[in-house]
């Protein structure tokens, strides 16, 4: 399992790469929720890390969208 993604790594990615990463994180979040429901979760802290990574990506996408529309 990967650690939380630093913001500097996300800034260098393209919009398509961010969307792909967001999809992967959402799938992982879904799987983590199932593991938590069945008491098979090995690292409960990973749920929080994934949630924060999703928020980072969405924030970056929103910033890019607003910057593009401001031009």
C-alpha positions as CSV (number, residue, x, y, z in Angstrom):
1,X,0.0,0.0,0.0
2,X,1.2,3.5,-0.8
3,X,1.6,6.3,1.6
4,X,-0.2,9.6,1.3
5,X,0.6,11.5,-1.9
6,X,2.5,14.7,-1.3
7,X,1.0,17.7,-3.1
8,X,4.1,18.3,-5.1
9,X,3.7,15.0,-6.8
10,X,0.1,15.8,-7.7
11,X,0.9,19.3,-9.2
12,X,3.2,17.7,-11.8
13,X,0.5,15.4,-13.1
14,X,-1.8,16.2,-16.1
15,X,-5.6,16.4,-15.8
16,X,-6.0,12.9,-17.3
17,X,-3.5,11.5,-14.8
18,X,-5.3,13.2,-11.9
19,X,-8.6,11.7,-13.1
20,X,-7.1,8.3,-13.3
21,X,-5.5,8.6,-9.8
22,X,-8.9,9.8,-8.5
23,X,-10.6,6.7,-9.9
24,X,-8.0,4.4,-8.4
25,X,-8.3,6.1,-5.0
26,X,-12.1,5.8,-5.1
27,X,-11.9,2.1,-5.8
28,X,-9.5,1.7,-2.9
29,X,-11.8,3.6,-0.6
30,X,-14.6,1.4,-1.6
31,X,-12.6,-1.7,-0.9
32,X,-11.4,-0.3,2.4
33,X,-15.0,0.4,3.5
34,X,-15.9,-3.3,2.8
35,X,-12.9,-4.4,4.8
36,X,-13.9,-2.2,7.7
37,X,-17.4,-3.6,7.6
38,X,-16.2,-7.2,7.7
39,X,-13.5,-6.4,10.3
40,X,-10.7,-7.3,8.0
41,X,-9.0,-3.9,7.9
42,X,-5.3,-4.2,8.5
43,X,-4.4,-0.5,8.6
44,X,-7.3,1.7,9.7
45,X,-5.2,4.8,9.1
46,X,-5.2,4.1,5.4
47,X,-8.9,5.1,5.2
48,X,-8.0,8.6,6.4
49,X,-5.0,8.8,4.0
50,X,-7.1,7.8,1.0
51,X,-9.8,10.3,1.9
52,X,-7.3,13.1,2.2
53,X,-5.6,12.2,-1.1
54,X,-9.0,12.3,-2.8
55,X,-9.6,15.8,-1.3
56,X,-6.2,16.9,-2.6
57,X,-6.9,15.8,-6.1
58,X,-10.4,17.4,-6.2
59,X,-9.0,20.6,-4.8
60,X,-6.3,20.7,-7.5
61,X,-8.8,20.0,-10.2
62,X,-11.1,22.8,-8.9
63,X,-8.1,25.2,-8.9
64,X,-7.2,24.3,-12.4
65,X,-10.8,24.6,-13.6
66,X,-11.2,28.1,-12.1
67,X,-7.8,29.2,-13.4
68,X,-8.8,28.1,-16.9
69,X,-12.1,29.9,-16.8
70,X,-10.5,33.1,-15.5
71,X,-8.3,33.3,-18.6
